Amino acid sequence: NYVYISNPSTVSTEYFTVGIGDAGAGTPTETEEIGRLYAGDWMFIPWTAAADEDIIVTPSVATKIVVEYVVFS
């Protein structure tokens, strides 16, 4: 499996923190940050889709930001 994640924002101060770990019941716990996606950035990563390896995307601001993603399996 592979995951493509993109930040289509054009505002340079808006970014997403991307991590892998256990999201639990919607509240991330025991996560490891793997990177940040600033405006116009994207990443393509392998993913095992295990029960305890959720991909967590956290925005840098409280306002609405769009994140685009695709899972290839």
LOLUMPA-745577 format. One record per residue (C-alpha): residue number from 1; residue in three letters; y, z, x. Coordinates in pm, 1 decimal, padded with zeros to 6 digits. Example, Ala and Ser with C-alpha at 12.3 -4.5 7.8 and 13.67 -1.06 7.14 Angstrom:
2
{1; ALA; {-00450.0; 00780.0; 01230.0}}
{2; SER; {-00106.0; 00714.0; 01367.0}}
% end
This chain:
73
{1; ASN; {00000.0; 00000.0; 00000.0}}
{2; TYR; {00357.3; -00068.5; 00104.8}}
{3; VAL; {00688.9; 00040.7; -00044.3}}
{4; TYR; {01019.6; -00145.3; -00028.1}}
{5; ILE; {01328.0; 00072.8; -00096.8}}
{6; SER; {01685.2; -00056.5; -00101.9}}
{7; ASN; {02034.8; 00089.4; -00143.2}}
{8; PRO; {02238.7; -00192.0; -00306.5}}
{9; SER; {02560.7; 00013.5; -00303.9}}
{10; THR; {02873.4; -00134.3; -00145.8}}
{11; VAL; {03037.0; 00207.4; -00086.5}}
{12; SER; {02980.8; 00295.8; 00280.4}}
{13; THR; {02977.0; 00673.5; 00219.8}}
{14; GLU; {02692.8; 00660.1; -00036.3}}
{15; TYR; {02343.4; 00698.4; 00103.3}}
{16; PHE; {01995.7; 00811.5; 00006.3}}
{17; THR; {01779.6; 01052.1; 00200.9}}
{18; VAL; {01419.1; 00930.3; 00189.2}}
{19; GLY; {01135.6; 01174.5; 00243.8}}
{20; ILE; {00761.0; 01210.0; 00201.2}}
{21; GLY; {00593.4; 01521.8; 00070.3}}
{22; ASP; {00490.6; 01710.6; -00241.0}}
{23; ALA; {00739.4; 01660.4; -00524.5}}
{24; GLY; {00561.2; 01921.0; -00734.9}}
{25; ALA; {00692.9; 01926.7; -01092.3}}
{26; GLY; {00998.1; 01718.9; -01001.7}}
{27; THR; {01127.8; 01969.2; -00745.2}}
{28; PRO; {01059.2; 01855.2; -00387.8}}
{29; THR; {00879.5; 02110.8; -00173.3}}
{30; GLU; {00744.0; 02073.2; 00179.1}}
{31; THR; {00899.1; 01733.4; 00238.5}}
{32; GLU; {00965.3; 01553.1; 00564.5}}
{33; GLU; {01274.9; 01335.3; 00591.6}}
{34; ILE; {01186.2; 00989.9; 00723.0}}
{35; GLY; {01530.2; 00832.0; 00708.2}}
{36; ARG; {01855.6; 00756.0; 00532.7}}
{37; LEU; {01955.2; 00437.6; 00356.5}}
{38; TYR; {02327.0; 00366.0; 00369.9}}
{39; ALA; {02501.1; 00096.4; 00162.0}}
{40; GLY; {02316.2; -00233.3; 00204.1}}
{41; ASP; {02023.9; -00080.0; 00398.4}}
{42; TRP; {01657.0; -00115.7; 00306.9}}
{43; MET; {01318.5; -00002.7; 00437.1}}
{44; PHE; {00964.0; -00132.7; 00411.5}}
{45; ILE; {00703.9; 00136.7; 00483.0}}
{46; PRO; {00327.4; 00185.4; 00455.2}}
{47; TRP; {00218.5; 00443.9; 00198.0}}
{48; THR; {-00123.9; 00593.9; 00128.1}}
{49; ALA; {-00038.2; 00701.3; -00228.7}}
{50; ALA; {-00218.8; 01034.3; -00179.8}}
{51; ALA; {-00170.9; 01311.9; -00435.3}}
{52; ASP; {00038.8; 01521.5; -00196.2}}
{53; GLU; {00244.1; 01237.0; -00046.2}}
{54; ASP; {00516.3; 01150.1; -00294.6}}
{55; ILE; {00817.8; 00948.7; -00187.8}}
{56; ILE; {01133.8; 01146.6; -00260.1}}
{57; VAL; {01472.9; 00973.3; -00274.3}}
{58; THR; {01777.7; 01202.5; -00289.3}}
{59; PRO; {02132.4; 01064.9; -00333.8}}
{60; SER; {02417.9; 01192.6; -00117.1}}
{61; VAL; {02657.9; 01226.4; -00411.6}}
{62; ALA; {02635.1; 01366.5; -00764.0}}
{63; THR; {02759.7; 01045.9; -00924.9}}
{64; LYS; {02529.8; 00766.9; -01038.8}}
{65; ILE; {02380.3; 00549.7; -00760.6}}
{66; VAL; {02124.0; 00271.8; -00807.1}}
{67; VAL; {01812.1; 00264.3; -00593.5}}
{68; GLU; {01581.4; -00038.3; -00595.6}}
{69; TYR; {01211.4; -00011.6; -00508.1}}
{70; VAL; {00887.3; -00206.8; -00525.2}}
{71; VAL; {00532.2; -00086.8; -00455.6}}
{72; PHE; {00287.1; -00343.1; -00315.2}}
{73; SER; {-00077.6; -00248.2; -00336.9}}
% end
